[in-house]
Amino acid sequence: MNLRPLPAVLSMLALVAMLAPLAPPANATASNKELESMTNELAARLATLERASKSIVATQQQVEAARAELRTLRGQIEEAKHELESLRQQQRDLYSDLDRRLLLVEHGAAGSAAAGAVAGGVVPSEQAIRDSDETAVYGDAFAALKASRYPDAVRGFELYLAKYPEGPRADSATYWLGEAQYQQMEYAAALKAFQSVVERHPNSAKAADAMLMTGYCQYELNAFRNARATLTKVTTQYPGTEAARLANERITRMDVERR
């Protein structure tokens, strides 16, 4: 039998020892398959989370749109109440004026001139004309807002505030101006309008909502610290209101977002 020289045998053994680690054991192959399976599972979970995230964002957008519509509907109710009260006041003023004129006629103080005024109808006073115009300007702007014609609404409410800065609906006009700007994502301009309501009309029925929307605008402008402070103030200054509930919701959302 031919024997290989010892150095050659030792060289072959050394080569086998060097190559042995390169051959994966059976358990290593199994581990690789497990890792690949885990990777695929994580990828599937991530895809599911991404789809869920998109769904959540879409849902939040729908909720915000519904809330905006709800604010507008509430505004319509407020305006309907205001219009009804205005009509009642006009009716009272009309009857009061007629009573006064009839009394003058009965006592002969106004003579035929007063009788002619009664017969021909009441001539509207300057104040009545002004009130009618104020109502019309505001009504046109609010109608544009209801129809989602936000640029027209902005111009309408700005016109109202230019003509009647101290008008009976200046607070509402300023608030709805901010709402129209907010819907157009003009957050800086909307912020000024809402802050104006809070500062100039603190006793307005729109004050709580204006403070809430101030916080919303600050959130959209990434001023998260200011937004949190404003929303917290809503919850403490107007507890138990819808504005406070919505403020708490946004604060919770900010907590989740770590903002």
Buried (B, 14 or more C-beta within 10 A) or exposed (E): EEEEEEEEEEEEEEEEEEEEEEEEEEEEEEEEEEEEEEEEEEEEEEEEEEEEEEEEEEEEEEEEEEBBEEBBEEBEEBBEEBEEEBEEEBEEBEEEBEEEBBEBBEEEEBEEEBBEBBEEEEEEEEEBEBBEEBBEBBBBBBBBBBEEBBEBBBBBBBBBBEEBEEBBBBBBBBBBBBBBBBBBEBBEBBBBBBBBBBEEBEEBEBBBBBBBBBBBBBBBBEBBEBBBEBBBBBBEBBEEBBBBBBBBEBBEEBEEEEE
